[in-house]
Amino acid sequence: MKKNIKKKINVVNQDIDITYPSTTYKIYNKLKKSLIGGDLAPGTKLKIDDLKKKYQTGTNPIRESLTLLMADDLVTKIDQKGFKVSEATQEKFNEILKTRIWVESIALEESMKNKKDINEWEEELIVLNHRLQKAERSLIYEPENLDSWEMVHRKFHLTLVARSKSSFMNKFCELLYDQNMRYRYLIKKKKSYIKRKVTVEHKGILDAVLQRDINKSKSLLVKHYITTSSFITLNSPSFIRK
């Protein structure tokens, strides 16, 4: 018996339930892992027949998965020619960074102004930061391992901005995080990160949040993102420099 999974899509402030077979989501998650983890290079053609053989499934689950990945801006439709991995360019990365700074600065401020259950939120951030300090960083992207450094890191950053009272903004923050993460893993395929006191940066952001200093929290978060972007820009491979 096939199990179906529902996905909510927000269209003009209306949540519309779209039901996809679980097979579609399995393929979607596997492809997304390869796309974000840098296993599929930008511009690579995604042929339906090749994907059918690889995942041992029919045409519909493949097409549905690729359509979902288009919404994530990880896959691009080629007119009359199928699909390809979305390009990764310096210009696009700059736009992601600028948008992320805009959106997350607002989301963080609104999250800190939201007094409902604020103590529980702060406690969750303390626990996540502790887990982040203990987790070992890896060059491998393992989204299925919720205890991996990357997934705890993702949870920490998304929790920071999760209380903006806007589900649309929260979803956009997730999309931007994943887009930024893709560039980081593309760089990791070419060169390891220089030694950087990332734990100190996270602790600084957390301390400012716990002090409930909105301006300092936003400033440290932006500085954290710009430091990462500077490394990506400096060490970007040729396909990003285009």
C-alpha positions as CSV (number, residue, x, y, z in Angstrom):
1,M,0.0,0.0,0.0
2,K,1.4,3.3,-1.1
3,K,1.8,6.0,1.6
4,N,1.1,9.6,0.6
5,I,2.7,12.7,2.0
6,K,1.2,16.1,2.1
7,K,3.2,19.3,1.3
8,K,1.7,22.7,2.0
9,I,2.4,25.5,-0.5
10,N,1.6,29.1,0.4
11,V,-0.1,30.9,-2.5
12,V,-1.2,34.5,-1.8
13,N,-1.5,33.8,1.9
14,Q,-3.5,30.6,1.4
15,D,-2.2,27.2,2.3
16,I,-2.9,24.6,-0.3
17,D,-2.4,21.0,0.5
18,I,-0.8,19.0,-2.3
19,T,-0.4,15.3,-1.8
20,Y,2.6,13.4,-3.2
21,P,3.4,9.7,-3.0
22,S,6.1,8.8,-0.5
23,T,8.2,7.5,-3.4
24,T,8.4,11.1,-4.7
25,Y,9.6,12.4,-1.4
26,K,12.3,9.7,-1.1
27,I,13.7,10.6,-4.4
28,Y,13.3,14.3,-3.7
29,N,15.3,14.0,-0.5
30,K,18.0,11.9,-2.2
31,L,18.4,14.3,-5.0
32,K,18.3,17.3,-2.7
33,K,21.1,15.7,-0.7
34,S,23.2,15.3,-3.8
35,L,22.5,18.9,-5.0
36,I,23.3,20.6,-1.7
37,G,26.2,18.3,-0.9
38,G,27.9,19.2,-4.1
39,D,27.8,15.8,-5.7
40,L,25.9,17.1,-8.7
41,A,27.8,20.0,-10.3
42,P,26.1,23.2,-11.4
43,G,24.7,22.9,-15.0
44,T,24.7,19.1,-15.0
45,K,21.8,17.8,-17.1
46,L,19.3,15.6,-15.2
47,K,18.0,13.1,-17.6
48,I,14.7,11.4,-16.7
49,D,15.7,8.0,-18.0
50,D,19.0,8.0,-16.2
51,L,17.3,9.0,-12.9
52,K,14.6,6.3,-13.4
53,K,17.4,3.7,-13.7
54,K,19.3,5.0,-10.7
55,Y,16.3,5.2,-8.4
56,Q,14.5,2.2,-9.9
57,T,11.2,4.0,-10.3
58,G,8.8,5.4,-12.9
59,T,8.7,8.7,-14.7
60,N,6.1,10.5,-12.5
61,P,8.0,10.3,-9.2
62,I,11.1,11.7,-11.0
63,R,9.2,14.5,-12.6
64,E,7.4,15.4,-9.4
65,S,10.7,15.4,-7.4
66,L,12.4,17.6,-10.0
67,T,9.4,20.0,-9.9
68,L,9.7,20.2,-6.1
69,L,13.4,20.9,-6.4
70,M,12.6,23.7,-8.9
71,A,10.6,25.4,-6.2
72,D,13.8,25.1,-4.0
73,D,15.8,26.8,-6.9
74,L,18.1,23.8,-6.9
75,V,16.9,22.6,-10.3
76,T,16.2,24.5,-13.5
77,K,13.8,23.6,-16.3
78,I,15.4,23.7,-19.8
79,D,12.8,24.6,-22.5
80,Q,11.8,21.4,-24.3
81,K,15.0,19.7,-23.1
82,G,14.3,18.6,-19.6
83,F,16.0,19.6,-16.4
84,K,19.5,20.6,-15.1
85,V,21.2,21.5,-11.9
86,S,20.8,25.2,-11.2
87,E,23.9,27.3,-11.9
88,A,26.1,28.6,-9.1
89,T,27.6,32.0,-9.9
90,Q,29.2,34.7,-7.9
91,E,26.4,37.1,-8.8
92,K,23.8,34.6,-7.6
93,F,25.7,34.0,-4.4
94,N,25.9,37.8,-3.7
95,E,22.2,38.0,-4.1
96,I,21.6,35.1,-1.7
97,L,23.8,36.8,0.9
98,K,22.2,40.2,0.5
99,T,18.7,38.7,0.7
100,R,19.6,36.5,3.7
101,I,21.0,39.5,5.6
102,W,17.8,41.5,4.9
103,V,15.4,38.7,5.8
104,E,17.1,37.2,8.8
105,S,17.9,40.6,10.3
106,I,14.1,41.3,10.3
107,A,13.3,37.8,11.5
108,L,15.8,37.8,14.3
109,E,14.6,41.2,15.5
110,E,10.9,40.1,15.4
111,S,11.9,36.8,17.2
112,M,13.5,38.7,20.0
113,K,10.6,41.1,20.3
114,N,8.2,38.2,20.6
115,K,7.9,37.7,24.4
116,K,5.7,34.6,24.2
117,D,7.7,31.6,25.6
118,I,10.9,33.6,25.2
119,N,12.6,31.8,28.1
120,E,12.0,28.4,26.5
121,W,13.3,29.7,23.2
122,E,16.5,31.0,24.9
123,E,17.0,27.6,26.6
124,E,16.6,25.8,23.3
125,L,19.3,28.0,21.7
126,I,21.6,27.3,24.7
127,V,21.2,23.6,24.2
128,L,21.7,23.8,20.4
129,N,24.9,25.8,20.9
130,H,26.2,23.3,23.4
131,R,25.4,20.4,20.9
132,L,27.1,22.5,18.1
133,Q,30.3,22.8,20.2
134,K,30.4,19.1,20.9
135,A,29.6,17.9,17.3
136,E,32.5,17.0,15.0
137,R,32.5,18.9,11.7
138,S,32.5,16.8,8.6
139,L,33.0,17.3,4.9
140,I,30.1,15.0,4.2
141,Y,26.6,16.3,4.1
142,E,24.3,14.0,6.1
143,P,20.8,15.4,6.4
144,E,19.5,12.1,7.7
145,N,21.8,12.4,10.7
146,L,20.1,15.0,12.9
147,D,23.1,14.9,15.3
148,S,25.6,15.8,12.7
149,W,27.3,19.2,13.0
150,E,25.6,20.5,9.8
151,M,22.1,19.6,10.9
152,V,22.6,21.0,14.4
153,H,24.1,24.2,12.9
154,R,21.0,24.5,10.6
155,K,18.7,24.0,13.5
156,F,20.5,26.7,15.6
157,H,20.3,29.3,12.8
158,L,16.7,28.6,11.9
159,T,15.7,28.6,15.6
160,L,17.2,32.1,16.0
161,V,14.8,33.4,13.4
162,A,11.8,31.1,14.0
163,R,9.7,33.4,16.2
164,S,9.0,36.1,13.7
165,K,5.2,35.1,13.6
166,S,5.5,34.7,9.8
167,S,5.5,31.1,8.5
168,F,6.3,32.5,5.0
169,M,9.4,34.3,6.3
170,N,10.4,31.1,8.2
171,K,10.2,29.1,5.0
172,F,12.2,31.7,3.1
173,C,14.9,31.5,5.8
174,E,15.1,27.8,5.3
175,L,15.4,28.1,1.5
176,L,18.1,30.8,1.9
177,Y,20.0,28.6,4.4
178,D,20.0,25.6,2.0
179,Q,21.1,27.8,-0.9
180,N,24.0,29.1,1.1
181,M,24.9,25.6,2.4
182,R,25.1,24.4,-1.3
183,Y,27.8,27.0,-2.0
184,R,29.7,26.0,1.1
185,Y,29.8,22.3,0.1
186,L,30.8,23.2,-3.5
187,I,33.8,25.0,-2.0
188,K,34.5,22.0,0.3
189,K,34.8,19.9,-2.7
190,K,37.8,22.1,-3.8
191,K,39.3,23.3,-0.6
192,S,38.9,22.9,3.2
193,Y,37.9,25.8,5.4
194,I,40.7,27.8,6.9
195,K,40.9,27.6,10.7
196,R,38.2,29.8,12.0
197,K,36.7,30.3,15.5
198,V,33.1,29.5,14.4
199,T,32.2,28.3,17.9
200,V,33.3,31.7,19.2
201,E,31.1,33.4,16.6
202,H,28.1,31.3,17.5
203,K,28.6,31.9,21.2
204,G,28.8,35.7,20.6
205,I,25.5,35.7,18.8
206,L,23.9,33.6,21.5
207,D,25.2,35.8,24.3
208,A,23.9,38.9,22.6
209,V,20.5,37.2,22.2
210,L,20.5,36.2,25.9
211,Q,21.3,39.8,26.8
212,R,18.3,40.7,24.7
213,D,20.4,43.2,22.8
214,I,18.7,43.3,19.4
215,N,21.2,45.6,17.6
216,K,24.2,43.6,18.8
217,S,22.6,40.3,17.9
218,K,21.8,41.4,14.4
219,S,25.3,42.9,13.9
220,L,27.0,39.7,15.0
221,L,24.8,37.6,12.8
222,V,25.5,39.7,9.8
223,K,29.3,39.6,10.5
224,H,29.1,35.8,10.8
225,Y,27.5,35.5,7.4
226,I,29.9,38.0,5.8
227,T,32.9,36.1,7.1
228,T,31.6,32.9,5.5
229,S,30.8,34.7,2.3
230,S,34.3,36.2,2.1
231,F,35.9,32.7,2.2
232,I,33.5,31.4,-0.4
233,T,34.2,34.4,-2.7
234,L,38.0,34.1,-2.2
235,N,38.1,30.4,-2.9
236,S,35.3,29.9,-5.4
237,P,36.0,27.5,-8.2
238,S,35.8,28.6,-11.8
239,F,32.1,27.7,-12.3
240,I,31.2,30.1,-9.5
241,R,33.4,32.9,-10.8
242,K,31.6,33.1,-14.1
